[in-house]
């Protein structure tokens, strides 16, 4: 009825009873797995990204959106990251 096997329900119920009697906290597995970066950028690439952001302000006189920045970086340094990668700061820009 729940879409979970009877064995799983029995096991979880037993863990809950043990946790209640021992005042122990039940921890769900896999809630905070470490994620590895899909690619690493060296110092040269990070510097190029910073320079591209500055050139948007100084040369083009416009605000750099993530979409515009991604297109420009793909042309200049063959940046393969996504807009989300730029947004989350996974490239090391602070």
N, C-alpha and C positions, 0 to 999 in steps of 0.2 A: 504494500500500500504506500510506503514511503519512497520506494525506489531504491532502498538499501537492503542488503541481505539481512536475514534474521541473525546470523552469526555476528555481523557488525553491530547491530542494535544491542545484542547481548553483551558484547565486549565493551561498548561505550557505556552501557548502564552499569556494568561492573566497575569500570574505571571511575565513574561518577560516585558510586557508593564508597569506594576506597578513598577517593579524594575528600569526600564529605567527612568521613570518620577520622581522617588524619590531618584535616585542614590544609591539604595540599592543593595547589593550583593546577588545573588541567591546561596543558599547553598544546595548541594545535600545531602540527608539524608543517614546516615549509612556509611559514608566514613571512619570514624575513630572510630570504635567500640572497646571498650576495650576487650581484650582477657584474659580469666582466664587461669591459668596454669592447665594442666590436672592432675598433681600430684605434691606433694611437697616432697622434700627431706630434711631430718633432718640434723643436723650438723655431725652426725656420717657418713651418706652416702656421704656427700660432702667431708669429710676428706678422706674417702675410695677412692673416685674418684681421689682426688689429689695424694694420695699415689700410686695409680695404674699408674698414669701418670709418677710420679717420678721413679717407678720401671721399666718402659719401658726404661728410659734413663740410670739408674744406673745398674740394674740387667741384663736386656736383651740386653742392648747396641744397641737399635734400636729406630727409630723414631715412636712415637705412632700415627698411623692414626686413624681417627674416627671409621672406621670399626673394626680395631683391638681392640680399646679401648672399643667399645660397646660389642664385644664378650667377652672380659675379664671381663667386669662389669656384664654381664648377669650371668657368672659363679660364680663370687665372691659375689655380693650383690643383685642378682636377679633384676638388673636394667631393667626396662620396657620401657625406653625412646627410641627414634629413633636416628639415626645419625644426623638428622636435629636438634633435641633437643640439642645434644651435640655441634653442630656447632654454633647454635644461642646463646649458653650460658644460656639456660633456667634453667640449673641446678645450677646456681649461681657461676660458676667457672670464675674467672677473671684473 
